[in-house]
Amino acid sequence: MGSNVISSLNAGSGIDTKSLVEGLVKAEKGPKEQLLTSRQTKLETQISGYGTFKSILSEFKTAIKPLSDADTFKARAVSFPDTDIISPSKLDADAQVGSFQVEVLGVAQSQSLASAAIDDADAALGAGSLTFQFGSWAAYIEDNNNPFAVNADKESLTIELDADDSLNDLVQKINDSDTGLQAAIVQDEGKYKFLLTAPSGENNAVSIAATGALSQFSFDGTDTHMKQQQVAADASLKVNGLSVSRESNEIEDVIQGLTFSVNKASAGEKINFSISEDKSTGEKAVRDFVEAYNTLYETMKNLTGNKKADEDDENKTLGSLSSDGTAKGMVSQLREMLTGSVAGSDSSFDALTYLGVRTQQDGKLEIIEDDFKAAIKDNFDKIGELFAPNYSATNSNISVTAGSYVEKAVAGTYVVEVTAEPAKGYVYGTQLDANFSLNTASDDYSFTINVNGTESNSISLPANKAYASKDAMAAELQSLINGDSKLKATGIAVDVIHNNSSPPGNFEFVSRQYGDSSKVSFSATGAGMAKMGITDALTGVAGVDAAGTIDGKAAFGAGNVLLPKVDSDPYGLNFTVGAGSLGTSSVTFGRGLAGELSLLIDNFLTGDGGIASREKNINEQIDGIKEDKTDLDTRMSKLEIRLTNQFQAMERILSSLKNSGNSLDGLVDRLPFTAKK
């Protein structure tokens, strides 16, 4: 019987242990590997689904961008005739609506000055300085009595030349000054002339005071040194019969929102045109928004819900994110925002339903045409407030703007209480001396001024200069101070006025900066300045930072700006206050529906947003599954080795048994006294 068992097993030669081991390992590994693969496939499908989700969200954000711009609902159209006298170049969204008539009487032109001939443009000119001041020459005449009125709003320019500087160096330094002056070298009959062109406009002509070896480049209204080639002039025109003049031929502030170029004068010829409201831009933006949302919603529904393979297939398939709570939560947030009211909007028009946009049973948006057209006709301005950001205050002396962290601000209405208005630092000179003169002929009219902690270079009124009035002298002081290189480098400027409320009056120097760091004082003054009531003993008054509360919490005052408490609801908004802001006012801030949607989508898409966090979690799970697969492969390799060893041991045993059986064959026949048949 044992022999039959051994034979049937065919021990040592008949068993395919390799196939047997592989089958056993496969039976052990298969279900576990299939489960891991199924989980990995599902997670990878979710990653792909989130890729689609991010893409469609980005497309939707792009589609709603026009709605977040208030100018979309202030679009204008201009009907302009074919003419070469004037030409429109820019039409702003808030341009004044109406009919206009323009007549051009004269074009603006720049003052142009030319030097005498110079032999070599590379030759040294000698050391010295040129001080350029901008202003107006009352009339171009050939004597020294021509008055020059300084333009206080234009900073003076001083150019210093070293002994070895050439005409080329002078031109380079002027052109690098960023003052609007244009310098050039013109070759004329083998020699060179220095050509200077000022900005256009009657009040932008220049006077040039020279020191050292540069007297050939001075200009005092005569042709003694530099010769005037072209007189400065303003553009002169009539708009609806009203005479106006401007420094430039590019006119941007005569008709609100319309910029046009004056090309030539044509007295008597009147150009008629009109500006009208253009609602089509806003209407199209709303229709594009509805279409974009419906595309977004359809994609999201396919990703997060059940979907049919085709119209005739009743077997529903699941979207790649159908079991993902994060994705479904985002869809819900978007829908809630679209169906709810918009904070910061007019309470009578704070939801899409007032616009004629309703949600259908399938979740998509639908435009009810009659209601929509009525809203476009009667409430177009409110549509803009519904979609676009809204910043408003009950006090016109308070303005609110977006700060660096506006995304953190909560839309709503806030109470602002201003307890201290901002103020600028100043120093007032004493009353003018009885010996004060409008002529700088004899005394030292130099001074050093300190503004907001920055000290100027030594500044001097031009010597031997007569002024038409104290206001003209104040304008000269302001131009020289604001043109100082040290002050200009830090963006510091002052306003200088002559206060004549108590004749003979005094000069006042006021910093243009608000806040307690705003201060003005004199470090040094010459004898002539003392006659003007200005000495280094004057005591200035520092500015004041604004102070108050916002939303009941103490605000941080910096100059004329109040900043809300960090992490309070209005944090991220800047409140600018001015004179007349004392007391309690209310300020309303709203992002508009487009702004709120954009912010929500940004929160979904940012590096630490919901989608990124979910993708990170899914990828970590995929990495875990890959590790589990590696561990499974390791365990199965060990199982294969163990089974192989076990079968090899079994074969050795069976082989041993077979050998024992062979050795027993014929043993009985060899035994003595054995009966044979």
ZAMARGU-4260 file (C-alpha; in steps of 0.2 Angstrom, whole numbers, plus 5000, padded with zeros to 4 digits):
<rodrens>
0) 5000/5000/5000 | 5014/5012/5005 | 5022/5008/4988 | 5006/5012/4979 | 5005/5029/4989
5) 5023/5033/4984 | 5020/5028/4966 | 5004/5038/4965 | 5013/5054/4971 | 5027/5050/4959
10) 5038/5057/4972 | 5054/5066/4967 | 5049/5069/4949 | 5030/5071/4946 | 5025/5086/4957
15) 5026/5104/4949 | 5030/5113/4965 | 5034/5129/4956 | 5017/5131/4949 | 5009/5125/4965
20) 5018/5138/4975 | 5014/5152/4962 | 4995/5147/4963 | 4995/5147/4982 | 5004/5164/4983
25) 4992/5171/4970 | 4977/5165/4979 | 4984/5174/4995 | 4989/5190/4986 | 4975/5193/4974
30) 4961/5199/4984 | 4972/5210/4995 | 4981/5218/4980 | 4964/5220/4971 | 4957/5230/4986
35) 4972/5241/4986 | 4972/5244/4968 | 4953/5248/4968 | 4956/5261/4982 | 4971/5268/4973
40) 4961/5270/4957 | 4947/5278/4966 | 4959/5291/4974 | 4968/5295/4958 | 4951/5298/4950
45) 4947/5310/4963 | 4964/5319/4960 | 4959/5320/4942 | 4941/5326/4947 | 4949/5340/4957
50) 4960/5345/4942 | 4944/5347/4932 | 4936/5356/4947 | 4950/5369/4948 | 4950/5372/4930
55) 4932/5376/4929 | 4933/5387/4944 | 4947/5397/4937 | 4937/5399/4921 | 4922/5405/4931
60) 4932/5417/4940 | 4939/5425/4924 | 4921/5426/4918 | 4915/5436/4933 | 4930/5448/4933
65) 4921/5462/4923 | 4907/5462/4936 | 4919/5466/4950 | 4924/5482/4941 | 4912/5496/4945
70) 4917/5504/4928 | 4908/5490/4919 | 4892/5498/4924 | 4898/5516/4920 | 4902/5512/4902
75) 4900/5527/4890 | 4899/5529/4871 | 4904/5544/4861 | 4897/5550/4845 | 4912/5560/4837
80) 4912/5569/4820 | 4926/5566/4807 | 4937/5581/4810 | 4956/5585/4810 | 4954/5599/4823
85) 4952/5588/4838 | 4953/5569/4841 | 4947/5559/4856 | 4960/5548/4864 | 4951/5541/4879
90) 4934/5539/4886 | 4932/5534/4904 | 4918/5524/4911 | 4911/5538/4922 | 4912/5551/4908
95) 4900/5565/4909 | 4884/5561/4899 | 4878/5576/4887 | 4880/5586/4871 | 4896/5596/4869
100) 4902/5609/4857 | 4921/5613/4856 | 4929/5628/4847 | 4949/5628/4846 | 4956/5646/4847
105) 4974/5642/4849 | 4986/5627/4852 | 4998/5625/4867 | 5016/5627/4863 | 5033/5625/4872
110) 5045/5639/4876 | 5061/5636/4866 | 5078/5644/4870 | 5095/5642/4860 | 5112/5647/4865
115) 5125/5656/4855 | 5137/5645/4844 | 5149/5634/4853 | 5165/5628/4844 | 5166/5611/4852
120) 5153/5601/4861 | 5166/5591/4870 | 5176/5605/4876 | 5176/5610/4895 | 5163/5624/4899
125) 5170/5628/4916 | 5163/5625/4934 | 5147/5633/4939 | 5128/5630/4941 | 5112/5633/4932
130) 5096/5636/4941 | 5080/5633/4931 | 5063/5640/4938 | 5047/5637/4929 | 5034/5651/4928
135) 5027/5664/4916 | 5034/5679/4907 | 5021/5692/4906 | 5027/5697/4889 | 5043/5694/4879
140) 5052/5711/4878 | 5070/5716/4875 | 5074/5724/4892 | 5078/5719/4909 | 5062/5725/4917
145) 5052/5710/4911 | 5043/5702/4926 | 5044/5683/4929 | 5030/5675/4939 | 5036/5659/4947
150) 5025/5644/4946 | 5025/5638/4964 | 5018/5621/4959 | 5034/5617/4949 | 5050/5613/4958
155) 5066/5622/4953 | 5080/5613/4946 | 5099/5616/4949 | 5112/5608/4938 | 5130/5608/4944
160) 5144/5607/4932 | 5162/5603/4936 | 5177/5612/4928 | 5179/5598/4915 | 5161/5595/4910
165) 5156/5599/4892 | 5140/5604/4883 | 5137/5585/4881 | 5137/5583/4900 | 5125/5598/4902
170) 5113/5590/4890 | 5114/5573/4899 | 5111/5580/4916 | 5096/5591/4911 | 5088/5576/4902
175) 5091/5565/4917 | 5082/5577/4929 | 5065/5571/4925 | 5058/5589/4926 | 5050/5589/4908
180) 5065/5600/4901 | 5072/5593/4885 | 5090/5598/4880 | 5098/5594/4864 | 5113/5599/4854
185) 5110/5606/4836 | 5124/5607/4823 | 5124/5624/4814 | 5137/5629/4801 | 5150/5618/4808
190) 5147/5624/4826 | 5135/5618/4840 | 5120/5626/4849 | 5112/5621/4865 | 5093/5620/4862
195) 5082/5619/4878 | 5063/5616/4876 | 5052/5618/4891 | 5035/5608/4894 | 5021/5616/4885
200) 5010/5629/4893 | 5012/5648/4897 | 5016/5644/4915 | 5029/5632/4911 | 5042/5644/4903
205) 5059/5645/4912 | 5071/5658/4919 | 5089/5652/4920 | 5101/5659/4933 | 5119/5655/4930
210) 5134/5656/4941 | 5153/5653/4938 | 5158/5651/4920 | 5140/5647/4914 | 5133/5664/4911
215) 5131/5661/4892 | 5117/5649/4897 | 5107/5662/4908 | 5090/5668/4903 | 5081/5683/4911
220) 5068/5687/4898 | 5080/5696/4886 | 5091/5689/4872 | 5107/5694/4881 | 5113/5676/4882
225) 5101/5662/4878 | 5089/5668/4864 | 5070/5664/4864 | 5065/5655/4848 | 5047/5651/4853
230) 5036/5658/4866 | 5026/5647/4878 | 5007/5647/4876 | 4992/5638/4882 | 4979/5629/4872
235) 4964/5640/4871 | 4947/5634/4867 | 4928/5636/4870 | 4918/5622/4877 | 4899/5625/4875
240) 4903/5644/4874 | 4914/5644/4890 | 4932/5650/4887 | 4945/5638/4895 | 4964/5636/4893
245) 4976/5622/4897 | 4995/5620/4897 | 4995/5605/4885 | 4986/5600/4869 | 4981/5584/4877
250) 4965/5589/4886 | 4959/5578/4900 | 4950/5588/4913 | 4938/5600/4903 | 4925/5587/4900
255) 4924/5574/4914 | 4930/5557/4908 | 4935/5562/4890 | 4953/5565/4885 | 4955/5573/4868
260) 4970/5580/4858 | 4970/5598/4851 | 4978/5597/4833 | 4976/5614/4826 | 4967/5631/4829
265) 4952/5634/4819 | 4942/5649/4826 | 4924/5650/4821 | 4923/5631/4817 | 4913/5622/4831
270) 4914/5603/4834 | 4898/5595/4840 | 4898/5578/4848 | 4889/5569/4862 | 4893/5556/4876
275) 4879/5544/4881 | 4877/5530/4893 | 4881/5512/4887 | 4872/5499/4896 | 4876/5485/4884
280) 4893/5482/4892 | 4885/5479/4909 | 4871/5468/4902 | 4883/5457/4892 | 4893/5455/4908
285) 4878/5448/4918 | 4873/5437/4904 | 4891/5430/4902 | 4890/5427/4921 | 4874/5417/4920
290) 4881/5406/4906 | 4898/5404/4915 | 4889/5398/4931 | 4878/5386/4922 | 4893/5378/4914
295) 4902/5378/4931 | 4887/5370/4939 | 4884/5357/4926 | 4903/5351/4928 | 4902/5351/4947
300) 4886/5341/4946 | 4894/5328/4935 | 4909/5327/4947 | 4899/5326/4963 | 4883/5317/4959
305) 4875/5303/4948 | 4875/5304/4930 | 4868/5294/4916 | 4879/5286/4903 | 4867/5292/4889
310) 4849/5297/4888 | 4843/5279/4885 | 4853/5271/4899 | 4844/5270/4916 | 4860/5263/4925
315) 4867/5278/4933 | 4886/5280/4936 | 4894/5290/4950 | 4905/5306/4947 | 4923/5305/4952
320) 4920/5316/4967 | 4902/5309/4972 | 4908/5303/4989 | 4920/5318/4992 | 4912/5328/5006
325) 4924/5343/5003 | 4919/5345/4985 | 4901/5344/4989 | 4903/5357/5003 | 4911/5369/4990
330) 4897/5367/4978 | 4885/5370/4992 | 4894/5386/4997 | 4894/5393/4979 | 4875/5389/4978
335) 4871/5398/4995 | 4881/5413/4990 | 4871/5415/4974 | 4854/5412/4982 | 4857/5423/4997
340) 4858/5442/5000 | 4874/5452/4996 | 4881/5461/5011 | 4885/5479/5008 | 4873/5481/4994
345) 4857/5492/4994 | 4844/5482/5005 | 4831/5484/4991 | 4842/5477/4978 | 4854/5464/4987
350) 4850/5448/4978 | 4850/5441/4960 | 4831/5439/4961 | 4829/5458/4960 | 4839/5457/4944
355) 4827/5444/4936 | 4840/5430/4938 | 4832/5415/4947 | 4838/5397/4951 | 4829/5383/4942
360) 4824/5366/4949 | 4840/5358/4941 | 4851/5371/4950 | 4855/5381/4935 | 4852/5400/4934
365) 4839/5407/4922 | 4836/5425/4916 | 4818/5430/4917 | 4819/5442/4902 | 4805/5454/4906
370) 4811/5457/4924 | 4829/5458/4918 | 4826/5471/4905 | 4816/5481/4918 | 4830/5480/4930
375) 4842/5486/4916 | 4831/5501/4912 | 4826/5507/4930 | 4840/5500/4942 | 4856/5500/4932
380) 4866/5509/4945 | 4860/5496/4958 | 4865/5482/4947 | 4883/5489/4948 | 4882/5490/4967
385) 4875/5472/4968 | 4890/5465/4958 | 4904/5477/4961 | 4913/5483/4977 | 4905/5497/4987
390) 4914/5509/4998 | 4903/5523/5005 | 4902/5535/5020 | 4889/5546/5027 | 4902/5560/5030
395) 4910/5566/5014 | 4926/5570/5024 | 4929/5552/5027 | 4934/5539/5013 | 4937/5521/5014
400) 4948/5511/5003 | 4955/5493/5001 | 4970/5490/5011 | 4984/5476/5009 | 4973/5464/5019
405) 4956/5468/5012 | 4952/5450/5009 | 4950/5448/5028 | 4938/5462/5030 | 4920/5458/5033
410) 4907/5466/5022 | 4895/5477/5032 | 4892/5494/5040 | 4903/5501/5053 | 4902/5516/5065
415) 4918/5527/5064 | 4921/5540/5078 | 4934/5553/5074 | 4941/5561/5091 | 4956/5570/5083
420) 4957/5577/5065 | 4974/5575/5057 | 4985/5590/5055 | 5001/5595/5046 | 5017/5602/5054
425) 5021/5620/5051 | 5031/5635/5056 | 5025/5653/5055 | 5037/5667/5053 | 5035/5683/5063
430) 5028/5699/5056 | 5038/5707/5042 | 5051/5719/5047 | 5049/5737/5044 | 5064/5737/5033
435) 5058/5722/5023 | 5060/5724/5004 | 5054/5715/4989 | 5071/5717/4982 | 5085/5705/4987
440) 5099/5718/4982 | 5109/5719/4998 | 5106/5706/5011 | 5110/5687/5013 | 5094/5678/5008
445) 5100/5661/5011 | 5093/5648/5023 | 5093/5629/5028 | 5076/5622/5032 | 5072/5605/5041
450) 5056/5597/5035 | 5050/5580/5043 | 5067/5577/5050 | 5076/5580/5033 | 5088/5595/5032
455) 5090/5604/5015 | 5105/5610/5007 | 5108/5629/5009 | 5095/5638/4999 | 5096/5656/4993
460) 5084/5668/4984 | 5092/5674/4968 | 5102/5690/4972 | 5097/5707/4966 | 5079/5701/4961
465) 5064/5712/4963 | 5047/5703/4966 | 5030/5710/4961 | 5022/5705/4977 | 5024/5695/4993
470) 5014/5681/4985 | 5027/5680/4971 | 5041/5679/4984 | 5031/5665/4993 | 5030/5656/4976
475) 5049/5658/4974 | 5052/5651/4991 | 5041/5636/4988 | 5048/5632/4971 | 5066/5633/4978
480) 5063/5623/4994 | 5053/5609/4984 | 5067/5608/4971 | 5081/5605/4984 | 5089/5589/4980
485) 5089/5582/4998 | 5071/5585/5001 | 5066/5580/4984 | 5075/5563/4986 | 5064/5559/5001
490) 5048/5565/4993 | 5046/5579/5005 | 5038/5596/5000 | 5030/5611/5008 | 5018/5624/5004
495) 5023/5642/5007 | 5010/5656/5008 | 5010/5675/5013 | 4997/5678/5026 | 4991/5696/5025
500) 4977/5695/5038 | 4987/5707/5049 | 4997/5718/5037 | 5011/5718/5033 | 5008/5700/5037
505) 5020/5685/5038 | 5026/5670/5029 | 5020/5652/5033 | 5029/5636/5029 | 5017/5620/5030
510) 5023/5602/5027 | 5012/5592/5015 | 5013/5577/5027 | 5000/5574/5040 | 5005/5567/5057
515) 5016/5569/5072 | 5032/5566/5062 | 5027/5581/5051 | 5038/5596/5057 | 5046/5612/5050
520) 5060/5622/5057 | 5075/5633/5051 | 5093/5627/5055 | 5101/5643/5048 | 5095/5659/5041
525) 5104/5675/5033 | 5101/5693/5038 | 5089/5696/5024 | 5078/5681/5030 | 5077/5689/5047
530) 5069/5705/5039 | 5056/5692/5032 | 5052/5687/5049 | 5062/5670/5047 | 5075/5665/5059
535) 5082/5649/5066 | 5074/5654/5083 | 5056/5651/5076 | 5047/5637/5085 | 5037/5626/5074
540) 5021/5616/5078 | 5021/5597/5075 | 5007/5589/5065 | 4994/5577/5073 | 4989/5560/5069
545) 4971/5556/5067 | 4963/5547/5081 | 4946/5538/5084 | 4937/5521/5085 | 4931/5510/5071
550) 4917/5497/5075 | 4919/5502/5094 | 4937/5498/5095 | 4952/5510/5096 | 4959/5513/5079
555) 4978/5516/5074 | 4981/5533/5068 | 4995/5536/5055 | 4994/5554/5048 | 4977/5556/5040
560) 4973/5537/5040 | 4964/5527/5053 | 4967/5508/5053 | 4955/5496/5061 | 4961/5485/5075
565) 4970/5469/5069 | 4958/5455/5066 | 4943/5465/5069 | 4929/5464/5056 | 4934/5480/5046
570) 4953/5475/5047 | 4959/5476/5029 | 4951/5493/5026 | 4959/5510/5026 | 4949/5525/5033
575) 4956/5542/5027 | 4949/5557/5037 | 4951/5576/5034 | 4945/5592/5041 | 4926/5591/5046
580) 4927/5573/5050 | 4925/5575/5069 | 4911/5565/5077 | 4902/5549/5073 | 4899/5543/5055
585) 4895/5527/5047 | 4904/5518/5033 | 4898/5504/5022 | 4909/5491/5014 | 4903/5478/5002
590) 4913/5467/4990 | 4898/5464/4979 | 4893/5447/4973 | 4907/5446/4960 | 4920/5451/4974
595) 4913/5438/4986 | 4913/5424/4973 | 4930/5428/4968 | 4936/5428/4986 | 4927/5412/4989
600) 4935/5404/4974 | 4952/5411/4979 | 4950/5402/4996 | 4946/5386/4987 | 4961/5387/4975
605) 4975/5395/4986 | 4990/5385/4992 | 4982/5382/5009 | 4964/5382/5003 | 4951/5368/5003
610) 4956/5360/4987 | 4974/5360/4990 | 4971/5352/5008 | 4960/5339/5001 | 4973/5335/4987
615) 4987/5333/4999 | 4976/5321/5010 | 4972/5311/4994 | 4990/5310/4989 | 4995/5305/5006
620) 4983/5291/5005 | 4989/5286/4988 | 5007/5286/4995 | 5001/5275/5009 | 4993/5262/4997
625) 5009/5262/4987 | 5018/5258/5003 | 5005/5244/5007 | 5008/5237/4990 | 5026/5236/4993
630) 5023/5228/5010 | 5012/5216/5002 | 5025/5211/4989 | 5037/5209/5003 | 5026/5197/5012
635) 5021/5187/4997 | 5040/5185/4993 | 5043/5178/5010 | 5027/5167/5008 | 5034/5161/4991
640) 5051/5157/4999 | 5043/5148/5014 | 5031/5137/5003 | 5045/5133/4991 | 5056/5128/5005
645) 5042/5117/5013 | 5038/5108/4996 | 5057/5106/4994 | 5058/5098/5011 | 5042/5087/5006
650) 5051/5081/4990 | 5066/5076/5000 | 5056/5066/5012 | 5046/5058/4997 | 5062/5054/4988
655) 5069/5046/5004 | 5053/5036/5005 | 5055/5030/4987 | 5073/5025/4989 | 5067/5015/5005
660) 5054/5006/4995 | 5066/5001/4981 | 5077/4994/4994 | 5063/4983/5000 | 5059/4976/4983
665) 5063/4956/4982 | 5067/4956/5001 | 5054/4943/5004 | 5060/4932/4990 | 5078/4932/4998
670) 5072/4926/5015 | 5076/4908/5019 | 5062/4895/5020 | 5050/4906/5011 | 5036/4897/5002
675) 5034/4901/4984 | 5019/4899/4974
</rodrens>
